[in-house]
């Protein structure tokens, strides 16, 4: 599918408008205990060269053996992307030299990948949907890692990653802006995590992207593309695209030509720089790997995997909107991460109000998680505690103000919220006699404000704040409002 040019995505320049054309090649490490062609482990952070089989090290006579689970994971991912599953696929040798590629070639797939065309639908912040086509998904083995900071004179090679299974997911050039590219990687990572086929950890290198960028006049022929390699941050992907598009426009407007090349993004300067001229398929001399038979499986195998797929983000979003009447934006934020959606469903399962649960998660809970810089699932306030806080609020046991303070107390102490309310005397004051006494004290102590509120009723909130402050936020807000209006002779707004 080709997305039509949108004025909001165009880049304004001195010679007229330009349009970005962006495609991504996302490399996702397959969730598997063993590598693609050997039984070596795939644990992250192991000592260098401690997870290397004779196959991974390319010792003479060692033959690769396909890992069936990696094949199944690729098929699951293809199903999650609404893609065509090819019952017959072939592994090829992609020939190039690099110090951390011991065979001198990479086992990959070229003309006959395991997964064909699919799509990912993006829900953008402006309310519009963008469909990004998937060209293909193929399996390939990762290379090792060169270490240049271990010795002043020598480089070392760690082969722990050599042979680790990767899914390369290639999009069509349907993306037209940096925000769309960022939304695409975010959505793709979310789908992979829901499926359990990749953990999506970009810091560990489990998910990284090569970004192809070109520019053209709106609706015109495609321009020459440049590829930005090994992007492992969604934020940096956006920055790199913005810079690269502007760089190309500047060259074209000065009468120059874009040279197809591979570039790297410098996170310190925010600029891309040339790495090498861009290779084409013929440069790699692809040919079917003679040590591996074609991969063939039945439609029953595919159907069996399809029947076991979990509920995916788009399906969950639709259910949240239908069953619990959540706004599309709130539902989208909740399902973006599986942990958030699970937290929400646990709260609702404990009879917490759905809309109040969504508000607590997206505002207070997620805000605190981001402030502390921790993973969502590591937050010390479990869903049961949040549900209990909402229940006490709805039943009038505590006020809304106290509810926010109680949440922070649970975060800091790890104690049960019901126990904290009892021990710290946080129950809401509903005794109208006690509240009336405080109201009378506030009115008697502030005669000038009493005169002022009669002339400017909008200052009424000041009195409410004073009463709530004197009661430590525990007075019932409805009772406070009612008594103050009666005594100040101010009608309801």
Residue, then its C-alpha position, 0 to 999 in steps of 0.5 A: x500500500x502506498x500512503x498518499x502525500x500529506x501536507x503535514x508530512x512535507x518538508x518546506x524548503x526554499x525551492x518548494x516542498x519535499x517528501x520523505x520516503x522511508x523503509x526499515x529493515x528491522x533485525x529482531x533476535x528470535x526468542x530461543x534457548x539455542x542458536x539458529x543452527x547449533x545448540x549453543x546458548x543465547x543468554x545475554x551478558x555471558x563471558x566472551x566466547x563462552x557460548x560458542x559451538x564448533x558450528x558457530x566458530x566455523x570449524x572444518x567439517x561442522x554442518x548446520x542443523x536448523x532449529x525448529x523452534x526458530x522456524x516456528x517463531x518466524x511463522x508466529x511472527x508472520x501470522x502476527x503481521x497478517x503476512x503470507x506464510x511460505x510453506x517452502x523456503x530456502x536458506x542462502x549464503x550471503x558472502x562477505x568478509x568481516x572479522x567477526x564472521x568466521x565462515x566468511x559468509x552469513x546463512x540467510x534467505x534471499x529469493x525464497x523467504x519464510x514469510x511474505x507480504x503482510x502489514x502493520x497498522x499505525x494509529x497516529x496521535x492526530x487520529x489518522x491510521x497509516x498502513x505500512x506494508x511488510x515486504x518479507x520476513x526472513x531468518x538469518x544468523x547473526x555475526x559475532x562482535x568485534x571488541x575494540x576497547x579491550x586493548x590499545x593495540x589489538x581488537x578482539x572477537x566475541x563469538x557469543x552472538x555468532x549464529x544467534x537467530x535473527x528475523x529480518x523484517x523488511x517494510x515497504x517504502x510506505x513511511x513518510x515521516x520520522x514520527x511514522x517511522x518511530x510509531x512503526x518500530x514501536x508497534x512492531x516491537x509491541x507485536x513481537x513482545x505480545x507474541x513472545x518471539x523477540x523481547x524487543x530490548x534495544x539496549x541489549x541489541x535484541x532489536x535494531x533497525x537499518x533505516x532507508x531514507x530518500x527524498x522526492x518532490x511530492x508524488x514524484x519518482x523515488x529518489x536515491x536512498x541512503x541506509x542508516x545502519x544499526x539504529x538501536x533507539x526509537x528516539x535516535x531513529x527519529x533524529x537520524x531521519x530528520x537529519x538525513x532528509x535535510x542533508x539530502x534536500x540541501x544537496x539536491x537544491x544545490x544541484x548535486x546528486x545523492x550517492x547511494x551509500x551506507x551511513x552511521x548516525x552519530x548520537x553526539x552530533x546528531x548527524x549521519x556520516x558515510x560508512x561505505x558505498x551501498x552494496x547490492x544483492x549481486x555484491x553478496x553472491x547469494x546462492x542456496x546453502x548446499x549444507x541445508x535442505x529447503x525448509x518445508x512444512x504443512x498448512x496444518x503446522x501453520x494452523x496449529x501455531x495460529x490457533x495458539x496465538x495470544x490476543x494481539x495489541x489491535x485486538x486488545x485495543x478493540x476489546x478495551x474500547x468495546x467492553x469497557x468504553x475506553x477512549x481510543x487514545x487511552x486504549x492505545x496507550x494501555x495496549x502499547x506494552x503488554x505489561x500495562x494491559x495486563x496490569x489494567x486487566x488485573x485491576x478491572x478483574x478486581x472490580x476496579x472501575x475501568x476508566x478510573x483504572x486507566x487514569x491511574x495507570x496512565x497518569x500516576x502509575x506510568x508517571x512515577x515509573x518514568x520518573x524513577x526510570x524503571x521498567x513498568x513491571x518493576x514498579x513496587x505498587x501491584x495491580x491489587x494495591x491500585x485496585x484497593x485504592x480506587x475501591x476505597x475512593x469510590x466507597x468514600x473511605x478516603x478522598x481523592x487527595x488522600x488516594x494520591x498520597x496513599x499511592x505514594x505511600x504504597x510505592x515507598x513502603x510496599x505496605x497494603x493500602x488498606x492497612x496504611x489507611x487504618x494505621x495512619x488515620x487516613x479515612x475520610x471525615x464524613x461527620x458533617x458536624x466535625x466538618x461544619x466546625x472547621x468551615x465556621x473557623x475558616x469563615x470567622x478567620x477570613x472576613x475580607x475573603x468572605x466579602x470578596x467571595x460575594x463579589x467574585x464567586x470564582x474565589x470560592x475555591x480558596x475556601x474549599x482549599x483552606x478547609x481541606x488543608x485544615x482537615x489534612x485532605x480528609x474531609x468529604x469534598x461534597x460535604x465541604x462544598x455544600x456547607x460552604x455554599x450554605x454559609x457563604x450564601x453562594x449558589x451552585x454554579 
